[in-house]
Amino acid sequence: MNRMHRTTVALPEDLLAAIDQLIRTGSAANRNQFLTLAVETELRRRERTAIDAEFALMAADPDYQAEAPESCAISTPLIAKLGKTSCWGTIEAWRGLRRPPRPG
């Protein structure tokens, strides 16, 4: 686990109340755990968005498309082995093999 650093965060009252309600009902252990998970989730979402944007650029790039059959020949066995049907699914599965999800 990474070393923890203490910081101060200002949140609107309604968000803090919603987090505290989740803690009371046992859906979150504490504010730290909830906020850490929320930040990690948002960072992963942004990373996926950036990767999707790169895929969109590749889809519109005629030079890349000319090379794509060669790339597909290499990646198709991996896609099939991981039981995925898309490049993004393969990336997610590969990341899962490389770095297990953090326990919640």
C-alpha positions as CSV (number, residue, x, y, z in Angstrom):
1,M,0.0,0.0,0.0
2,N,1.2,3.5,-0.7
3,R,2.2,5.7,2.2
4,M,-0.7,7.8,3.4
5,H,-0.6,11.6,3.6
6,R,-3.0,13.7,5.6
7,T,-4.8,16.5,3.8
8,T,-7.8,18.6,4.3
9,V,-10.8,18.5,1.9
10,A,-13.8,20.9,2.0
11,L,-17.0,19.2,0.9
12,P,-20.6,20.5,0.6
13,E,-22.7,19.5,3.6
14,D,-25.0,17.3,1.5
15,L,-22.1,15.2,0.2
16,L,-20.6,14.8,3.6
17,A,-24.1,13.8,5.0
18,A,-24.5,11.2,2.3
19,I,-21.0,9.7,3.0
20,D,-21.8,9.6,6.7
21,Q,-25.1,7.8,6.0
22,L,-23.2,5.2,4.0
23,I,-20.8,4.7,7.0
24,R,-23.8,4.4,9.4
25,T,-25.3,1.7,7.2
26,G,-22.1,-0.2,6.9
27,S,-21.6,0.5,3.2
28,A,-18.3,2.3,3.9
29,A,-15.9,1.8,6.8
30,N,-15.0,5.5,7.2
31,R,-14.6,8.7,5.4
32,N,-11.0,8.0,4.4
33,Q,-11.9,4.7,2.8
34,F,-14.9,6.2,0.9
35,L,-12.9,9.2,-0.4
36,T,-10.0,7.0,-1.4
37,L,-12.2,4.7,-3.3
38,A,-14.0,7.7,-4.9
39,V,-10.8,9.2,-6.1
40,E,-9.4,5.9,-7.4
41,T,-12.6,5.3,-9.3
42,E,-12.5,8.8,-10.9
43,L,-8.9,8.4,-11.8
44,R,-9.6,5.1,-13.5
45,R,-12.6,6.6,-15.3
46,R,-10.4,9.5,-16.6
47,E,-7.7,7.0,-17.7
48,R,-10.3,5.0,-19.6
49,T,-11.6,8.1,-21.3
50,A,-8.1,9.1,-22.4
51,I,-7.5,5.6,-23.8
52,D,-10.9,5.6,-25.6
53,A,-9.9,9.0,-27.1
54,E,-6.6,7.4,-28.4
55,F,-8.6,4.5,-29.9
56,A,-10.9,7.0,-31.6
57,L,-7.8,8.7,-33.1
58,M,-6.5,5.4,-34.3
59,A,-9.9,4.5,-35.9
60,A,-9.7,7.7,-37.9
61,D,-6.1,7.4,-38.8
62,P,-5.7,5.9,-42.3
63,D,-2.0,5.0,-41.7
64,Y,-2.9,3.1,-38.6
65,Q,-5.8,1.4,-40.3
66,A,-3.4,0.2,-43.1
67,E,-1.3,-1.4,-40.3
68,A,-4.3,-2.7,-38.3
69,P,-4.5,-6.2,-39.9
70,E,-1.0,-6.9,-38.7
71,S,-1.8,-5.6,-35.2
72,C,-5.0,-7.7,-35.1
73,A,-3.2,-10.8,-36.0
74,I,-1.0,-10.3,-32.9
75,S,-3.7,-9.2,-30.5
76,T,-6.6,-11.5,-31.5
77,P,-5.1,-14.6,-29.7
78,L,-4.8,-12.5,-26.5
79,I,-8.4,-11.2,-26.9
80,A,-9.7,-14.7,-27.4
81,K,-7.6,-16.1,-24.5
82,L,-9.0,-13.5,-22.1
83,G,-12.5,-14.1,-23.4
84,K,-12.9,-10.5,-24.5
85,T,-14.5,-9.1,-27.6
86,S,-13.0,-5.6,-27.6
87,C,-9.7,-3.9,-27.3
88,W,-10.8,-2.1,-24.1
89,G,-12.0,-5.3,-22.5
90,T,-8.6,-6.8,-23.3
91,I,-6.8,-3.9,-21.8
92,E,-8.9,-4.1,-18.6
93,A,-8.4,-7.9,-18.4
94,W,-4.6,-7.5,-19.0
95,R,-4.5,-4.9,-16.2
96,G,-6.4,-7.3,-13.9
97,L,-3.8,-9.9,-14.6
98,R,-1.0,-7.5,-14.0
99,R,-2.4,-5.6,-10.9
100,P,-5.2,-7.2,-8.8
101,P,-7.9,-4.9,-7.7
102,R,-7.5,-3.3,-4.3
103,P,-9.7,-4.8,-1.6
104,G,-12.6,-2.6,-0.6
